[in-house]
Amino acid sequence: MGEPPSSAPPAADRDPDDATPDHAVGVGPHPLPWPTDDRFDPELLEHGDRRNVSDGYRYWRVEAIVADLDTRRHDFVVAIENWQHDANIGTVVRTANAFLAREVLIVGRKRWNRRGAMVTDRYQHLRHLPTLTDVVRYAEDGGYTIVGIDNTPGASPIETAVLPRRSLFLFGQEGPGLTEHAHQVATVTLSIAQFGSTRSINAGVAAGVAMHAWIRQHAEI
């Protein structure tokens, strides 16, 4: 018995823009001979490296990648208040890794949803601080200026602000934004220009905007 007729058009008639090829992430097994540098992971060399890492880090051990990143991390830190469950923290961590933040501080609750980090927390230094008082002490010890990010009355636009080289960006939760105590400990509060109907953007997006603003002013591009 023959195959039932297909409703799909013949291959020659299909629009190439409709194609959705299944591209494998990463690379397969490394061809022989293998590199002998101890930065390389024998398991990855043998079986392939399907991680979401830049090409320069293919087949490297996690510890070797972190050590290399540590030689060139930027002079800013990101802190986010974690007083209630917030799925945005994972996105903040992932973005901090992308922009090579020196460290991410989780302030308040120690537990957070790591799913949004997409495994980048393996490469990004994280630290838990129980209170904002601990954040102030951390900033003083490290010579950081606490920069609050929140769209509140009196905030200065980040688009025209000169950011301190040693900035500690402080973010609040989705919805309520920074707590009153956070506003008190921040040296300055900056807003992000918005033009639509929503009152705020989530912390993950805000963190990306703030970090990129720092990159534009201070990083070697």
N, C-alpha and C positions, 0 to 999 in steps of 0.2 A: 504494500500500500504506500502510495507516495506521500511526501510531506505536505501538510496543509499550506495553502498560499499565504505568503507573508504580506502584511500591510505596509511594510517598509519599502521605500523606493529602491530601485537597483543602485548598487554602489556608485556607478558612474553618474547617476542623477542626483546624488546627495550633495547638499550644500556643505562644503568643507568647514564652514563656521559652526555647523551643528555637531561636528566631531568632538568627542570628549575622550581622548586617548588616556589610558591609565599609565601615567608616567611614574616609574619607580623612583623613590627618593634615595639619594645617596649613590654609593658605588658598590660594586661587587667585590669579590676576593681580589687581593692585590697580586699582580703577576710576580712570578719568581724572577730573580732572587728578591727576597724581602729586605727592606731596610733594617739595619742593625741598631739604629738609634733607640735608646731606651724610652723615648717618648711614645713609641709605637706600641699598640696593644696586639699581641700575637693572635688573640681571638678575632679581632676585627680584621687583621690582615688575612686570616684564613677564610673567614665567612663573609666578609664585606662590612661596610659601614653605612647603615641606613639612618643614622642620626641627622637631625637638622642642625648641622654645624657648617661653618664656612669651609670652602675647599682647602684652605691652608691647614685646617685641623683634621682632615680626613685620616682615619686610622689611629689618631692620637688617643692616649689614655686620658680619662677625665681629669686626673690630677695634673697631668702635663699641660692640658689646656688652661686650667685654672692658674697654674704657675706662670704661664706666658701672659695671660690677661693681667695678672697682678703687676707685671712690669710696666703697664701703661694705662692703668685705670685713671679715670678723670677725678678732678678735685671737687666733686659734688656728691652729696648723699641724699637719699630719698627716704622720707618717713611717712607712714600712713597710720592713722588712728584705726584701731580695730576693736571698737566697743560693741559692735553688733555684727552678725554674720554679713560678710560682704564678699561676693564673688569677684569683685574687681581687683582684689589684692594680687591674685595670680597674674593678671594683666600688667599691673604695676611692676611686678618682679620681672616679667618677660621683657617689658620695655626698658627697664633699668639695665638688663643684660645687653640689650641691643645698643644702648647709648653708653655702655661701659661705666656705670655708676660705681663709685668706690664701695658703697654698701647700701643695703636696704634695711630700714628699721621698722619692725612691726611693733606698734605701740598699743599696749592694752592686753587684750586676749592673745595668748600665745598661739592657739590653733587657728588656722586659716585654710581655705580651700585652695589646694595647690594645683588643681586641674588646669586652671587658666594659665599657669606658668609654663605649661608645655615642656616640662623637664628642664627649663633654663635655670631653675633654682640649684641645679647641680653645679653650675658655673658662676653663680652670683653669690657674693657674700651676704648673708642675712644675719640679723641680730634682733633678739627680742628685748624690748625695754618695757617694764610694767607700767610706767607712768610718764606724763609729760615732764615732770621734774627730772626724771632720768634723761630725757631728751635734752633738756637745758644743760645738764651737767656734761653730757656727751659733746654738745656743741662747744661749750666752754673749753673742754679738754682738747678738742681737735681744732679749735680756732675757726669754727663754722658760724656763719650768720644764718639764723633761722628765717626762712622765707615762706610765709604762709601763702597757699594758693586757694582763693575762694572769691566768688563773685558777690561781695558784700558791699554795702554803702561805704565809701571812703577808701576802697581799695584802688591802688594805682594800676594802670594797664601794663601787663607784662610786655606788650608789643613795643613799648617805648622805655622800659626800665633798663637800667644798667645793673646786671646781676653780679653779685659778689663772686669772685673766683671760687672761694670756698663756701658754697651755698649748701644749706640743708633745707631741701624742699619739704614742706609739711602739708599733707593732704588729709582731708576728712573723709567721712563716709558718704556714700551715695545718698542724696536727699538732703540731710541736715547740714552737710559740709563740715567745716572746722567747728570744734566745740569752743565755747567761750574761753576756756582756759588756754586753748591753742592760740586763739587770737591774742591773748595777753602775753604769751611767751614769744611770739613771732616779732622780730625786729621790724618787718614790713609785711604787708599783705598785698598780693598782686592778683588782679583779675584777668580772665581770658575773654577777649571780645567774642560775643555771640550775636547772631543776627536773626535767628529763627524764633519759634514760639516757645520753646522749652526754657525753663528757668535755669537749668544747670546741665552740665555734661558729667559723665561718670568719672570717677577718680582715675581709671585707667587711661582714658583719653586725655584728661587734664595733665596727668603725669607726663605723657608723651609730648604734649605741647611745651610744658615747662622745661623738660630736659633738652628738647631740641632748641629752645631759645638759648639755653646755656651753651650748647654745642656751637651755635652760630656765633656766639661772642668769644668763646674761649678755646675751642678745640682746634687742633691742627688738622685742617681738612686736606 
